[in-house]
Amino acid sequence: MAFQNGMLTPAAGAAVTDVAEVSLHSAEPDGSGSNELSGGGYARQSVTWGTPSSGMVTASNDPEFSVPGEGTWVRWCGLWDDSGAFFGAIELDTQVEYPAAGTYTISPLRVGARNPTT
């Protein structure tokens, strides 16, 4: 029998309890948050979270980033606490190459707990 939302919803909320900032990465980050963008006005953005529901929690704001150009790729979103500890990353559904500087907005940003697969 699969886990029910009564278990998954609190797990999703617990997963983001300490996540205060998000980042963009050009490739899958390692355990320290490698491949984070830099330059061109890029900076990590603050994130706040809504109330978990149905095993998911959605950010209550849409983080918007300045992205440098010259072939920069945006592929992953990193999750950080407010002291700079890296928690992990989410592969973005919309991956974009920037030949010129621009902006990237994550909307919606969601974190979920789900049933394991075998």
Steps between C-alpha positions, in 0.01 A plus 500: 500500500630846410566770760203729554497881486480501880864392497620669181365849574692547830811355332481761223462779757793368705718485186486879455493612865853645481511587128533880485676555167503352152768507231539420130749248362627431150535125566412256775664622823705274723454483878650845549285680239748511210416642156317801648474795264714807563554848358265731315309606812411141590422438871314238701140594571294474818211258507203459731271200510126450507307238693570139395213314336462163326868416551623828344605844619516796261704818545284799581726722290641454147880540522633713212869495409730711283680261264826582323508441126770357270354149483406459866265207558241487780423134581475447878368678810697468826353516851696674781452610858570856606855414616606355164450126560399319180209255533470371144361591159201460274534455125299776333220412258588804287871507414620805310821620333571874523702639207449845659433605858142460617279384785369161608199454728415174673122479501374297663776366724377177662653238725320174559517171680392197302470128523820312426529294186661161476 
